[in-house]
Amino acid sequence: MTTFLGPLGDLPPDEMRAALHRMADWVADYRETIAARRIVPTVAPGDIAAAIGGPLPATGTGVGMLLDEIDEVVLPGIVHWGHPAFLGYFGSTSNGPALLGEIAAAALNVSAMTWRTSPAATEMETVVLEWLRDLVGLPDTFMGIVYDTASVAVLHALAAARETALAGVRTDGLAGRTDIPRLRVYASTQAHSSLVKAAIVLGIGEANVVHVATDELHRMNAGLLQQAIATDRAAGMRPLAVVATVGTTTSAAVDPVREIAAVCAREGLWLHADAAYGGAIGALPEARALLDGLALADSVVVNPHKWLFVPLDFSTLYTRRPEALRAVFSLVPEYLRGDATDGEDAGGPDGRGAAIDYMDYGIQLGRRFRALKAWMVMRAFGREGIASRIREHCRLAAALGARVEREADFELATPVAMSVVCFRFVPASHDAAALDTLNARIVAEVNAAGRAYLTHSTLGGCTVMRVGFGNVLTTEAHLNAVWDEVVATARRVVGG
């Protein structure tokens, strides 16, 4: 396989087929051997660029050589997120059915902006969104749309909230206006940083994101939220929206959504629920109580790429008020008028139905066929297959929590929640400041060894070690190996 692509055309069909077969073997081999790989690379900054840099060659490189260079240049610089002992963040959602869906979507390369430009992509997106909505327990009054990440979803939700509260911002903007007071958005001190970025982009401003204190379980205090809103109103500010978190990044804490919704209803504020991680727990009937009040939100984000086994990137925003999103983002330029359905055959005035144009509900015009990989995963696993995997991750987290509690000089930093475990090494020989440094060092040394990967964060003012389960390849044997690595590293660092 040495073909060089000339100035016109593509690979000949027979060579394309051979290359695809070789790549299929490469993918299968990688998945089969991933557990034996070192998780973190040993490269230094600039090593990869040095290997592939320099001027773009004037003539093409043979595809066979390019495939060789994946092993020679790319793999040495990869952090293997799919490794079963990679337990940082929320785990890897990669799996075989999803990979096959990605290959097909790349080959088709359609743009899912309108129904007419992509009937299959549009209608599959609608079906997948309905399946996901039902899986996590949201009512059918919610319409969904697929974005790339929760960061983009919260941006859209707050844009809809802003237009709902201040009609005309889409047309006239915010700059130079004296008729609009400072806008305020509220979230807990544990809320994701994407909220702040959304406030920056939307002209609300970083300083106008109010972080409300949490209780002993790191959940937003609804009483303090009410006080903060009252204080801001008295100061002449305009409360706009509240973001409740269902599964915080550090500890998977769940804010009291029903109580927060009651505050929002009294105050006339948009409630956005960030269930990017925690929404997946709704797949377990026995855990649905954790999502109490979620259906009262105006918008909810759930990220299947965090814990529903759809690989990056795939984020879903659900809203009871799709007309608010459409009011902000529907814009049909002249060159698309022949393709836009403009609500025809859409099943209702809010744009739902088979002929929906998803471009009307977000800033993206070009949209990948993301629904295909999600459809492959959901059909391949089924409702029970998804639930059983999530249930197993919760079991592994509980098992690790029990190991922590049995080990001398270790303690849980907060009760185990969903599939997240936060813990600390607390030998009596160290004071509080030294313990923070010590715990961060243990994480760094475990990760540097390459056999396991975890993260550290701050909880209750203290540095904690954090493990998150979410990989379908992770077993209790991996859990035990990671825990043994953590304990051995901790004992070594403090001299036994």
Residue pairs with C-beta under 8 A, 6 or more apart in sequence:
1 15
1 18
1 19
1 22
1 62
1 63
1 64
1 67
2 62
2 64
2 65
3 11
3 12
3 15
3 62
3 63
4 59
4 60
4 61
4 62
5 11
5 60
5 63
6 60
10 16
11 19
11 63
15 63
19 63
19 64
19 67
22 67
23 67
26 67
26 70
27 99
31 82
31 94
31 96
34 80
34 82
34 83
34 84
34 473
35 83
35 84
35 85
35 473
35 478
37 80
37 83
38 80
38 450
38 451
39 79
39 80
39 83
39 85
39 86
39 447
39 450
39 451
39 452
39 453
40 79
40 447
40 448
40 450
40 453
41 76
41 77
41 78
41 79
42 76
43 76
43 77
47 76
47 77
48 73
48 74
48 76
48 77
51 72
51 73
52 69
52 73
79 86
79 453
80 86
81 92
81 94
82 92
82 94
82 471
82 473
83 92
83 453
83 471
83 473
84 471
84 473
84 474
84 475
84 478
85 451
85 452
85 453
85 474
85 478
85 481
85 482
86 92
86 452
86 453
86 471
87 452
87 453
87 454
87 467
87 468
87 469
87 474
87 482
88 453
88 454
88 455
88 466
88 467
88 468
89 455
89 468
90 277
90 306
90 307
90 419
90 468
90 470
91 307
91 393
91 419
91 468
91 469
91 470
91 471
91 474
92 311
92 470
92 471
93 304
93 305
93 306
93 307
93 308
93 309
93 310
93 311
93 312
93 470
93 471
93 472
94 311
94 471
95 309
95 311
95 377
95 472
96 380
97 373
97 376
97 377
97 379
97 380
97 381
98 309
98 310
98 311
98 373
98 374
98 376
98 377
99 311
99 373
100 376
101 372
101 373
101 374
101 375
101 376
101 377
102 311
102 372
102 373
104 372
105 368
105 369
105 370
105 372
105 373
108 369
108 372
109 369
110 117
110 118
110 120
110 121
110 369
111 117
111 118
111 365
111 366
111 367
111 368
112 118
112 121
112 122
112 125
112 358
112 367
112 368
112 369
112 370
112 371
113 336
113 339
113 357
113 358
113 359
113 364
113 365
113 366
113 367
114 122
114 336
114 339
114 340
114 341
114 357
114 358
114 359
115 122
115 123
115 341
115 354
115 355
115 356
115 357
116 338
116 339
116 340
116 341
117 339
118 369
121 367
121 369
121 371
121 372
122 354
122 355
122 356
122 357
122 358
123 354
124 369
124 371
124 372
124 375
125 146
125 358
125 370
125 371
126 354
126 356
127 371
127 375
128 146
128 371
128 374
128 375
128 378
129 143
129 144
129 145
129 146
129 316
129 318
129 371
130 140
130 144
131 378
132 144
132 302
132 304
132 308
132 316
132 374
132 378
133 140
133 142
133 144
133 318
134 140
135 282
135 283
135 308
135 383
135 386
136 275
136 279
136 280
136 282
136 283
136 291
136 302
137 282
137 288
137 291
137 294
137 295
138 282
138 294
138 295
138 300
138 318
139 295
141 295
141 320
142 295
142 300
142 318
142 319
142 320
143 318
143 319
143 322
143 350
143 351
143 352
144 316
144 317
144 318
144 319
145 316
145 317
145 325
145 358
145 361
145 362
146 314
146 315
146 316
146 358
146 367
146 370
146 371
147 153
147 156
147 315
147 316
147 317
147 362
147 364
148 313
148 314
148 315
148 370
149 194
149 303
149 313
149 315
150 192
150 194
150 274
150 276
150 301
150 303
150 315
151 192
151 194
151 197
151 198
152 315
152 362
152 363
153 276
153 299
153 301
153 315
153 316
153 317
154 192
154 194
154 195
154 198
154 243
154 272
154 274
154 301
155 194
155 197
155 198
155 201
155 202
156 317
156 325
156 328
156 329
156 361
156 362
156 363
157 241
157 270
157 272
157 298
157 299
157 301
157 317
157 319
158 185
158 198
158 199
158 202
158 204
158 240
158 241
158 270
158 272
159 202
159 325
159 328
159 329
160 270
160 298
160 299
160 319
160 321
160 324
160 325
160 327
160 328
161 240
161 241
161 269
161 270
161 272
161 298
161 324
162 169
162 183
162 202
162 204
162 240
163 169
163 170
163 324
163 327
163 328
164 270
164 321
164 324
165 238
165 240
165 270
166 180
166 183
170 327
170 328
173 203
174 180
174 203
175 203
180 238
181 236
181 237
181 238
182 205
182 208
182 236
182 237
182 238
183 204
183 208
183 237
183 238
183 239
183 240
184 204
184 208
184 209
184 210
184 229
184 232
184 237
184 238
184 239
184 240
185 195
185 199
185 204
185 208
185 209
185 210
185 240
185 241
185 242
185 243
186 209
186 210
186 212
186 225
186 228
186 229
186 239
186 241
186 242
186 243
187 195
187 209
187 210
187 211
187 212
187 220
187 242
187 243
187 244
187 245
188 211
188 212
188 213
188 214
188 218
188 219
188 220
188 244
188 245
188 248
188 255
189 211
189 212
189 213
189 214
190 214
190 218
190 220
190 245
190 248
190 249
190 250
190 251
190 253
191 211
191 243
191 245
191 248
191 274
192 245
192 248
192 249
192 274
192 276
195 209
195 243
195 274
196 206
196 209
198 204
199 205
199 206
199 208
199 209
200 206
204 240
208 237
210 228
210 232
212 220
212 221
212 224
212 225
212 228
213 221
213 224
214 220
214 221
214 253
215 221
217 253
217 414
217 415
218 248
218 250
218 251
218 253
218 414
218 459
218 460
219 253
219 254
219 255
219 256
220 244
220 245
220 255
220 256
220 260
222 256
222 259
222 260
222 262
222 263
225 242
225 260
225 263
226 263
229 239
229 263
229 267
229 269
232 238
232 239
233 239
239 267
239 269
240 269
240 270
241 269
241 270
241 271
241 272
242 260
242 263
242 264
242 269
242 270
242 271
242 272
243 272
243 273
243 274
244 255
244 256
244 257
244 260
244 261
244 271
244 272
244 273
244 274
244 297
245 253
245 254
245 255
245 273
245 274
245 275
245 278
246 254
246 255
246 257
246 273
246 274
246 275
246 277
246 278
246 279
246 290
246 291
246 294
247 253
247 254
247 275
247 276
247 277
247 278
247 279
247 281
247 417
247 418
248 254
249 277
249 457
250 420
250 422
250 457
250 458
250 459
250 464
250 466
251 413
251 414
251 417
251 420
251 422
251 459
251 466
252 277
252 278
252 417
252 418
252 419
252 420
253 414
253 417
254 278
254 290
254 291
254 417
256 293
257 271
257 273
257 291
257 292
257 293
257 294
257 296
257 297
258 292
258 293
258 296
259 293
260 271
260 293
261 271
261 293
261 296
261 297
263 269
264 270
264 271
265 296
270 298
270 299
271 296
271 297
271 298
271 299
272 297
272 298
272 299
272 300
272 301
273 294
273 297
273 299
273 300
273 301
274 301
275 291
275 294
275 300
275 301
275 302
276 301
276 302
276 303
276 306
276 315
277 303
277 306
277 307
277 418
278 290
278 291
278 418
279 291
279 294
279 300
279 301
279 302
279 303
280 302
280 304
280 306
280 307
280 308
280 390
281 287
281 288
281 290
281 291
281 307
281 390
281 418
282 288
282 290
282 291
282 294
283 308
283 383
283 386
283 387
283 390
284 387
284 390
284 391
284 394
287 394
290 418
294 300
297 320
298 319
298 320
298 321
298 324
299 317
299 318
299 319
299 320
299 321
300 317
300 318
300 319
301 315
301 316
301 317
301 318
302 308
302 315
302 316
302 318
303 314
303 315
303 316
304 310
304 314
304 315
304 316
304 374
304 377
305 311
305 312
305 313
305 314
305 315
306 470
307 390
307 393
307 419
307 470
308 377
308 386
309 377
309 381
309 386
309 389
309 472
310 373
310 374
310 377
311 373
313 370
314 370
314 373
314 374
319 325
322 350
322 351
322 352
322 361
323 349
323 350
323 351
325 361
325 362
326 350
326 351
326 360
326 361
329 360
329 361
329 362
329 363
330 360
330 361
331 360
332 340
332 342
332 360
336 359
340 357
341 355
341 356
341 357
342 357
343 349
343 351
344 355
345 353
345 354
345 355
346 352
346 353
346 354
346 355
346 356
347 353
347 354
347 355
351 357
351 360
351 361
358 367
359 365
359 367
378 386
381 389
389 472
390 419
393 419
393 469
393 470
393 474
394 418
394 419
394 469
396 419
396 469
396 474
396 476
396 479
397 416
397 418
397 419
397 420
397 421
397 467
397 469
398 416
399 476
399 479
400 416
400 421
400 467
400 479
400 483
401 412
401 415
401 416
401 421
401 423
403 479
403 483
404 410
404 411
404 412
404 421
404 423
405 411
405 412
407 487
409 425
409 426
409 427
409 428
409 490
410 423
410 424
410 425
410 426
410 487
410 490
411 423
411 424
411 426
412 421
412 422
412 423
413 422
413 423
413 424
413 459
413 460
413 462
413 464
414 422
414 459
414 460
419 468
419 469
419 470
420 466
420 467
420 468
420 469
421 466
421 467
421 468
422 457
422 459
422 464
422 465
422 466
423 464
423 465
423 467
424 435
424 439
424 462
424 463
424 464
424 465
425 435
425 438
425 439
425 442
425 465
425 490
426 435
427 438
427 494
429 494
430 438
430 494
432 462
435 462
435 463
436 462
436 463
437 463
438 490
438 493
438 494
439 456
439 463
439 464
439 465
440 456
440 463
441 493
442 465
442 486
442 489
442 490
442 493
443 454
443 455
443 456
443 465
445 489
445 493
446 452
446 453
446 454
446 482
446 485
446 486
446 489
447 453
447 454
449 485
449 489
451 481
451 485
452 481
452 482
452 485
452 486
454 465
454 466
454 467
454 482
454 486
455 465
455 466
455 468
456 463
456 464
456 465
456 466
457 463
457 464
457 466
458 464
465 486
467 482
